[in-house]
Amino acid sequence: MFKIRIMTELTNNITMVSNNIFNHPWIPNLDESIIKEMLSKIGIKDISELFNDIPNDIKIHGELRNIGFDKILSEYELDHIARREAQEIKTTDDFLVFTGGLCKHYVPYVIESIVSRAEFYTSYTPYQPEISQGMLQALFEYQSLMADLLEMDVVNASMYDGSTALAEAVLMSLRITKRKKVLVPKLINNEYYEVLKTYLEPHSIEISKIEYDTNTGLIDLSDLKKKLDEEVASVYVENPNFLGFIEEQVDEISDIVHENDSLLIIGVDPISLGVLRPPGKYGADIVVGEAQSLGLGLNYGGPYLGIFAVRDDYKVVRQMPGRLIGMTTSLDGEEIGFTMILQTREQHIRRERATSNICTNEALCALSVAVYLSLMGSSGLKKIGIRILKNSHYALDKISEINNIEAPLFSSSFFKQFPIHFVGKDVQDVNKILFKKGILGGLPLQNYLDGFANVALYCFSEVLSYEDIDYLVKVLKEVMLD
């Protein structure tokens, strides 16, 4: 909050500077006419409108000197002010978190200890391989561990998050097949769908949604077959899907898609792979996903790490976006070295002909995931997956008994999360009551999917106990009786 106030005030000061006080020689575009032109171009009248999402009560109105910043403060004094201002700020550690979508998972303390080392911080985005062998090796280990988890052949280490990984995968499928259409599930996360539309808009690509079975919540195979034609470059399928349901038809879907010579893109929740089959086992051509569940925490919505993996096919690998780290040996075979390979696909070499214009690297996040996977191992991931399954199914058994709550909404098996319908209650009102009781409730799905009014997506990850779930059930019963 303190930082927001300072940043807002600095922005206000820029506005004042532009109003005929002076133009700083090192800061471009402070001329009032240029500012007006830029504001007009984006459709606003004042710079302050860019910060409308920040509540007025935490903005500073006026100059900093008017609120006690009229002298140079010591580090201790600034720290005291920051702590005083932050007293009302709460974190997820202060609540029981049941919010679906991006769920709260346990992050071992050793991860922060390792990624905070200066050797990693200062080389987080290596372009010159010879100056950062340690970071390059760490990324190589990430690629290897993730390839084992997914049972795919080649993994990169450069995607921002799950949504942009999906968009890049679709663009890649268009380059490979030379086709102009893509199919996605109707129950896709709307945020992923909007990012995909943004990426594809300049390419005039048709995006068609596959209907779902209203009983199971899974892909409607008859609708998939009907919409598949010679123009479909790729089909995107999530397993588990956005609502947590396990897509039990993946083998049939894979056969149907490949018979059409289209590419199959699978979206995964990687922490589910301790108990579910990896996508490489059922013919995925490209695998994408969000690695947040593997030791990254919630982080105020980011930064995160997009998973991107492909099968070992020369044509496919050559079109893969982002960075690949390879291992080699010295000429005498005595020493091992690591280097970036296939850089000819990147924008700093190929300019506008690059396969993507990724211009930074989520390497610290990839390092966190590598540490997490190496700590957990296959047996650890299996134990976590089983705990999540037990938690979520225990929760469903308890919640389904509450009057005026409908759960489950579909008959399929699920992992980690499932939707709950509150009959006669507004989801937002329910969440407000839960918040007062120390609970972060479900994700309101009416903001993400059509036809899901007063339905919330609840998550039951490994950080929760049966006692935590019992408390949620107790509060929900009180809410529904009120």
N, C-alpha and C positions, 0 to 999 in steps of 0.2 A: 504494500500500500504506500509506504514511504517513497519507494522508487517511482511509483506511478505519479505521485504528487510532483516530485522533482522533474520528471520527464514532461509532464503536462505544463509546468511552469516554464521550462526551457522553450517549449513550443510556443507558448504565449509570448515569450520574449522575442522569438524570431518574428512573430507577427508584428510586435511593436517596432522592431528594427526595420521591418519592411515599410512601415508607415513614416517614411521620410526622415528617420533619425540618421541612419548611415547604412551603407552596404559594405559588409565585411569583405576584404579582398580575397580571402581564402574560402569563402562559402559562396558557391554559385547560386544564381537564380533568386537572389534576395531583392531584386528590383521589383517595385510594386506592380508595374505593368506585366512583368513576367508571371508573378504570382497570380494576378487576376486572370491571366490567360490560362494558366494551368488549372485553377479552380473552376473556371468556366468549362473547360474541356471535360472535367469529370463530373460536372453538374452540381457543384456546391458553391456557396457564397463566401464562406469563411473557413480558415484552417481548423478552427475549433470544431467544426462539424465532423472532421475525421475522427474525433474522440468522443462522439456521442454515446458510444457503448460504455464509457467510463462514468459511473454515477457522479452527479454534481457535488455530492457531499464529501467526496474524497479528492476533489480538485481544489487547487489553490487559486483563488481569484485575486489578482494583484501581484505585486512583486514579492520575491522571497524575503527581502529585508523587512517587510512589514509584519512578518510572523516570527521574528527572532533570529533571522539569519543575517544580522547586520555586522557580524565579525567573523573572522576565521575561527573555525572550531577544531578542536583536537579530535583524533580518532575515537577516543573514549567518549567524548561528548556526542559525536555523531552516532555512535553505536547506541548510546543511551536514548537518544531521540528516536532512532529507528525501532528499538525494542518497545518503547512507550507507544509508538504509533501502531505497532503490530500486535498489541495485546488481544485485540478482538479477532484476529485472523485465526481460523481453524484449518486443520489439515485432515486428511483421511485417517490419520492415527487417532483422531478424537471421535471417530464414528465407527460403527459397524457398517461395512460397505457391501451392499447387495446389488449395486447398479450394474446392469448388463452392458454389452458392447465391448468396450475396453474394461476389463475387470481388474480388481486389485489382486496382485499375486505377491508372494514372498520374495524379497530381494536379499540374498545373503550379504552380510556386512563386508565380506572380503572383496566383493565386486567394486564398491566405491574405493576401497583401499588401493586396489590395483590400478583402476583407470585414472585415479587422481595422481599417479606418479608423473613427475615432470617429463620423463622419457616418452610417455604416451601422449600427454597433453600437448607437448610442443611439436609433435609430428603426426597429428591426427589425420592430416590429409596429404600424404606423401605423393609428390609428383616425381621426385628424383630418387630412384630406388637405392642408390648407393649411400644416401645419407640417413636412411631410416630402416635398417635391416630388422631391428626388433619389431617395429610396427608392421612391416611387411610380413614377417613370420606370424605375428598374431592374427593378421587377416587371413593368411594361408590356413592357419589352424581353424579359424571360424568357418571358412569355406569347406574344409574337410569334415568338420563336425556336422555342419548343416547338411552336407551331401549324404552323410551316413544316416542322419535322422530322416531325411526325405526319401532316401534311396533314389536320388537323382545323380547325374554324372558331373554336372558343372554348376557351380554356385558363384554369384558375384557378391560384392560387398559395397554397394553404392546407392541403394535405393532409399528414398526419404522415409516412406511408410507404406502400409499395405495398399492404400488407394492409388498412389502414384506407381507402385509396382504393377498393379493391375493395368493401369493405363499404358505403361510402357510395354507390357506383355501383349496387349491388343495391337499396339502400333507395330510391334515386332512380327506378329502373325500376318499383318497386312503386307509387310515387306516381303515375307517369305512366300505367301500364297498369291500375291497380286490380286486379291479379292477386295470387295468393298462392303462387306456386311459382317456384323458380329452379334451373337446371341448371348444374353445374360439372364439369370433367374429373376423372376418377378419379385421375389423376396430378398433381393440384393439390398445391402445397406445403402440408403439413399445418398449418404455422403460419398461413398465409393462411386455411385452412379453419376453424381454431379461432377466429380473429378474426371471420370472417364469421358463424359460429354464434353467437358472443357478441352481435354487433350485432342479429341477427335473432331471437334467443330471445324478446324481449318481444312480437314481432309475430306469433308462431305461423305462421311461414313454413316451408314444406317445401323442403328442399334435397336434390336428387337428383343422384347422380354418374353421369356418362356413361362407359361402358366404353371401353377403348382396344384397338386392334388389337394383338394380342400379337406380331405380326411387325414392325410399323412403330413402335409406341409412340404412334401418332397417334389422334385421335378416331375412334371406331367410328361411322360415319355411320348405319348401320342402327339402332344403339341410340339415337342422337340422335333419329331420326325416330320411333322407338317411344315415347320418353319425352316428346316434344313434344305438348302438348295446349293447349286454350284457357285453361288456368290458369297457363301458364308466362309469367312476366313478362319474364325475360331468360335468356340463355345466355352463360356466361363461357367464353372460349377463350383460351389462352395461345399466343403466337407470338413467339419460340421458347417451348416449354413448360418446365416446371420441370427436366426432365432434359436440356434443351438442344436438343431436336429441333425442326426447323422444320416447322410445320403447313402442309403443302402443299395442304390441301383448303379453305383459307379462303374461296375464292370459292363453293364448293358449300355450305359451312356457312352463309355469309351468306345465300344464296338460301333455304335450308331454314328458317332462323330467321325471316327476314322474311316468308316465305309464311305463317307462323303468327302474324304481327303481334306477335311478340316483339321485344325489343331485343337487339342483339348487343353484348356487352361484350368488348373485346379487351385482354388483358394483354400488355405489351411489355417487352422489355429495350431501352431506347432506344439503346444503343451499337450494337445490331445494325442500326439503320436506315441506316447508311452503306452497307450492302450488301443489305438486304432491303427489300421493298416496304413503304411506310408503311400503317398500318391504315385511313387515310382512303381509300385506293385500293380497298379491298375491302368497303366498306359498314359500317364500324364506327359504331355509334350513340354509344357511350361508349368512351373509351380510358383505361386505368389502367396503372400500372406503378411501378417503383421507380427513381428517378433517381440512385441511388448511383454508378452507373458513369460519370456525367458530372461528374467533378471533386469528388466528396465524400469519397473515401477510405473506410476501414472504420470509424473512429470508435468502436471498442468496441461496435459494434452500433447506433449512432445518435449524434446525430440524423440522420435521412435526409429525403427529400422524396418525397411521393407525387405521381405524375403524374395529372392528371384533365382530360380533354378531351372535348368533345361536338361534334356537328354543329350547323349553324346552323338551328335550329328553335325558334321562340318557346316552344312548350310545353316542350321539353327544356331550353333555357337557363334558363327561369324556375324549374325544379326543381333546378338545379345547386347543390350545396353550396359553401360557402367564398367567398372573395373574388375579385372581378374588378376589375381596374384599367382605366380608360378614359382616352382622350386627348380633349381638347377645346381650343377656342380662346377667347380673350377676345371680348367683344362687337364690338370693332373689328377682330377677326381678326388682330391684330398679334402676340399672344403665345400660346404653347402651354401648356396646363396639364394636370395629371394628377389623377385623383380616383377614389375607390372608387365603383363603380356596383352597382346591384341589392342594396344593403345590406338591403333589406326582407326578405331571406331569412334574415338572421342572428339569433342568439339575443339579442343586446343590443337588438334592436328588437322582434322578434316573440315573444320568450320561448319558451314551449313549442311554439308553432306554427312555429318556424324549421325550415328544411329539414335542418339539422344543428346540433349543439351544439359545433362546433369552437371552442375558446376561446383559441387562440394561433395563431401563424403561423410557418411554416417559411421565412420571408422570407430569412434569411441563406443558407440552403441553396439557395433559388431564385436568389439573386444569384450564388452559386458556379457553379450550372449555366449561368446566362446568360453569365458570364465564360468558362466552358469552351467553350460552343457558339460564342461570338463569336471565340474564339481559333482553334478547330479549323476552323470553316467546313465546308461540304459536302465539299470535297476532303479535308480532314483526317480527317473521320469515315470517309470511304470508305477511306483508307489504313489507319486503325486497324482497321476491320472486316476488311479483307483480311489484315492481319497476324494478327489473331485466328483467322481461318479457316485460314491457313497453319499457325499454331502447333498448333491443335487437331487438324488432320488429320495433321500430322507426328507428333504424339504418339500418335494412334490407330494409325498404321502401325507404330510402334516397340513400343508396349505390347501390341498384339495378337499379337506374336511370342513373348511371354514364356510359358513353361510354367505351367499351372494358373491362368492369368488369362483370363477371358472378356471380350472387348471386340471389337466393339460388341455390346450386348445386343439392339439393334433395328437395322433396315435403313434407317432414314430418314436424310436429311441432317441435319446438326446445326451449331450455332453455339456456339463458346466452351467448352462443357462436355459431358461424356457420362459415363454410369455404367460402372463397372468391377466385375466379380464376382471375388472372390478365392476360388478353389476350395480348400477344406481349410484356410483361414486365417481367423482372426477379424479383422474390419476394425479393431477397436480395438487389437489387438496389432500389426497392421501399422503403424498410425499412430504407436504408441509408438516403434517402431524407426525410422521415418522422422524423427520428432521429434529423436531423438538424432543423426541425420545432418544436421540443419539443414533439414529439410523439413516443412512443414505439409501433411499428406496430405488425402485426399478427405473429403467430408462423408458420414458413415455414414447411408445412406438407410433403414436399419431403424428409425430414430427418426422418420422422416417418412412412409414409405409401407409398406403391408402387402405381404408377399411379396418384399421386397428384403433379406433377411438376407445379411450379408457382402458387400454391394454399397456402393460409395462413389462419390460424384459428384465428379469431378475437373474443374477449370477450368484453361484455358490462355489467359490474357489477354495483352494487348500488352506487359505488363511483363516477360514471360519471353522468353528466347532459346532457340535450338535447343540450345545447350550446357547450359542449365538443364534442359531436357527430357531430354537424354541422361543427365545425372546422376541424375535421377529414375528413368529406365529401368534404369540400372546398379544402383541401390540396390534397386529392386523385384525384379530378377533374383536378387540376393543373398538377399532376404527369402524369395522363393518356393522357393529351393533349400535353405534352412535347415530 
